[in-house]
């Protein structure tokens, strides 16, 4: 009887863990910067980052984390992508290299930052 209760409890925990993981992995992605870039008023140095986003539809609020620390936030558009290539697009605005887009090929999504939208730190 104890083993049946344990098996049911284990199955419940596993299903809840899978649900939480699936939800979290859908709204985040990792990326690497090889050069410094500007996101609004925040300068991101070369390194590994994670982007998470919240919102409904295509309008999202993006948090950029380095480790567990939020280093920048910015509004952006979330768009579907058909290709499975990870990439980071950088442009130039007012003489600074700016982060324009992050493509997450594994989940077929991209975050597109508008140059007219100001990021907040």
Sine and cosine of phi, psi and omega as CSV:
sin_phi,cos_phi,sin_psi,cos_psi,sin_omega,cos_omega
0.00,0.00,-0.66,0.75,0.01,-1.00
-0.90,0.44,-0.61,0.80,-0.02,-1.00
-0.93,0.36,-0.53,0.85,0.05,-1.00
-0.93,0.37,-0.71,0.70,0.04,-1.00
-0.88,0.48,-0.66,0.75,0.01,-1.00
-0.90,0.44,-0.68,0.73,0.00,-1.00
-0.89,0.46,-0.67,0.74,0.03,-1.00
-0.91,0.42,-0.70,0.72,0.02,-1.00
-0.89,0.46,-0.69,0.72,0.02,-1.00
-0.88,0.47,-0.68,0.73,0.02,-1.00
-0.89,0.46,-0.64,0.76,0.02,-1.00
-0.91,0.43,-0.72,0.70,0.01,-1.00
-0.88,0.47,-0.69,0.73,0.00,-1.00
-0.89,0.45,-0.66,0.75,-0.01,-1.00
-0.93,0.36,-0.62,0.78,0.05,-1.00
-0.92,0.40,-0.65,0.76,0.03,-1.00
-0.89,0.46,-0.67,0.74,0.01,-1.00
-0.90,0.43,-0.62,0.78,0.02,-1.00
-0.91,0.42,-0.71,0.70,0.01,-1.00
-0.89,0.45,-0.70,0.72,0.00,-1.00
-0.89,0.46,-0.69,0.72,-0.02,-1.00
-0.89,0.45,-0.66,0.75,0.00,-1.00
-0.91,0.42,-0.71,0.71,-0.05,-1.00
-0.92,0.38,-0.67,0.74,-0.07,-1.00
-0.94,0.35,-0.36,0.93,-0.01,-1.00
-0.96,0.27,-0.46,0.89,-0.08,-1.00
-0.92,-0.40,0.52,0.85,0.05,-1.00
-0.40,-0.91,0.36,-0.93,0.07,-1.00
-0.32,-0.95,0.45,-0.89,0.01,-1.00
-0.98,-0.20,0.51,-0.86,0.06,-1.00
-0.48,-0.88,0.31,-0.95,-0.02,-1.00
-0.82,-0.58,0.70,-0.72,0.10,-1.00
-0.96,-0.28,0.76,-0.65,0.04,-1.00
-1.00,-0.07,-0.26,0.96,0.04,-1.00
-0.71,-0.70,0.30,-0.95,0.07,-1.00
-0.94,0.34,0.64,-0.77,0.06,-1.00
-0.65,-0.76,0.36,-0.93,0.00,-1.00
-0.98,-0.20,0.72,-0.70,0.17,-0.98
-0.83,-0.55,0.98,-0.19,-0.11,-0.99
0.88,0.48,-0.86,-0.51,-0.01,-1.00
-0.99,-0.11,0.09,1.00,-0.06,-1.00
-0.97,-0.25,0.76,-0.65,0.07,-1.00
-1.00,-0.08,0.87,-0.48,0.07,-1.00
-0.99,-0.11,0.78,-0.62,0.01,-1.00
-1.00,0.09,0.28,-0.96,0.08,-1.00
-0.84,0.54,0.63,-0.78,0.01,-1.00
0.42,-0.91,-0.11,-0.99,-0.01,-1.00
-0.99,-0.11,0.70,-0.72,-0.05,-1.00
-0.69,-0.72,0.25,-0.97,0.15,-0.99
-0.76,-0.65,0.70,-0.72,0.08,-1.00
-0.95,-0.32,0.73,-0.68,0.14,-0.99
-0.84,-0.55,0.48,-0.88,-0.01,-1.00
-0.62,-0.79,0.47,-0.88,0.05,-1.00
-0.72,-0.69,0.54,-0.84,0.05,-1.00
0.54,-0.84,0.18,-0.98,0.05,-1.00
-0.92,-0.39,0.56,-0.83,-0.03,-1.00
0.94,0.34,-0.54,-0.84,-0.06,-1.00
-1.00,0.04,-0.29,0.96,0.01,-1.00
-1.00,0.08,0.88,-0.47,-0.04,-1.00
-0.75,-0.66,0.35,-0.94,0.13,-0.99
-0.96,-0.30,0.84,-0.54,-0.09,-1.00
-0.97,-0.24,0.71,-0.70,0.16,-0.99
-0.93,-0.36,0.75,-0.66,0.07,-1.00
-0.95,-0.31,0.84,-0.55,-0.06,-1.00
-0.91,-0.42,0.59,-0.81,0.19,-0.98
-0.87,-0.50,0.93,-0.36,-0.19,-0.98
0.93,0.36,-0.80,-0.60,0.03,-1.00
-0.98,-0.22,0.08,1.00,-0.07,-1.00
-0.99,-0.14,0.80,-0.61,0.10,-1.00
-0.97,0.26,0.87,-0.49,-0.04,-1.00
-0.97,-0.25,-0.28,0.96,0.04,-1.00
-0.31,-0.95,0.47,-0.88,0.15,-0.99
-0.74,-0.68,0.52,-0.85,-0.01,-1.00
-0.31,-0.95,0.54,-0.84,0.15,-0.99
-0.97,0.24,0.49,-0.87,0.00,-1.00
-0.38,-0.92,0.06,-1.00,0.11,-0.99
-0.95,-0.31,0.69,-0.73,0.09,-1.00
-0.98,-0.21,0.84,-0.55,-0.04,-1.00
-0.81,-0.58,0.50,-0.87,0.08,-1.00
-0.98,0.17,0.60,-0.80,0.02,-1.00
-0.81,-0.58,0.60,-0.80,0.00,-1.00
-1.00,0.01,-0.42,0.91,-0.03,-1.00
-1.00,0.09,0.23,-0.97,-0.04,-1.00
-0.91,-0.42,0.55,0.84,-0.03,-1.00
-0.98,-0.17,0.77,-0.64,0.14,-0.99
-0.99,0.12,0.69,-0.73,0.06,-1.00
-0.32,-0.95,0.32,-0.95,0.07,-1.00
-0.81,-0.59,0.80,-0.60,0.02,-1.00
-0.97,-0.26,0.76,-0.65,-0.03,-1.00
-0.84,-0.55,0.65,-0.76,0.06,-1.00
-0.79,-0.61,-0.14,-0.99,0.01,-1.00
-0.82,-0.58,0.77,-0.64,0.06,-1.00
-0.64,-0.77,0.79,-0.61,0.00,-1.00
0.80,0.59,0.61,0.79,0.05,-1.00
0.98,0.18,0.06,1.00,-0.01,-1.00
-0.91,-0.42,0.56,-0.83,0.11,-0.99
-0.97,0.24,0.83,-0.56,-0.06,-1.00
-0.87,-0.49,0.57,-0.82,0.05,-1.00
-0.98,0.22,0.86,-0.51,-0.03,-1.00
-0.97,-0.25,-0.62,0.78,-0.10,-1.00
-0.40,-0.92,0.59,-0.81,0.12,-0.99
-0.83,-0.56,0.87,-0.50,0.04,-1.00
-0.98,-0.17,0.78,-0.62,0.07,-1.00
-0.93,-0.36,1.00,-0.06,-0.10,-1.00
-0.90,0.44,-0.57,0.82,-0.04,-1.00
-0.89,0.46,-0.48,0.88,0.01,-1.00
-0.92,-0.40,0.09,1.00,0.06,-1.00
0.84,0.55,0.69,0.72,0.03,-1.00
-0.75,-0.66,0.39,-0.92,0.11,-0.99
-0.65,-0.76,0.57,-0.82,0.12,-0.99
-0.97,-0.24,0.83,-0.56,-0.02,-1.00
-0.91,-0.41,0.88,-0.48,0.02,-1.00
-1.00,-0.03,0.69,-0.73,0.04,-1.00
-1.00,0.00,0.69,-0.72,0.02,-1.00
-0.93,0.36,-0.28,0.96,0.00,-1.00
-1.00,-0.03,-0.12,0.99,0.02,-1.00
-1.00,-0.09,0.77,-0.64,-0.01,-1.00
-1.00,0.00,0.76,-0.65,0.05,-1.00
-0.99,0.15,0.36,-0.93,0.03,-1.00
-0.89,-0.46,0.56,-0.83,0.06,-1.00
-0.96,-0.29,0.00,0.00,0.00,0.00
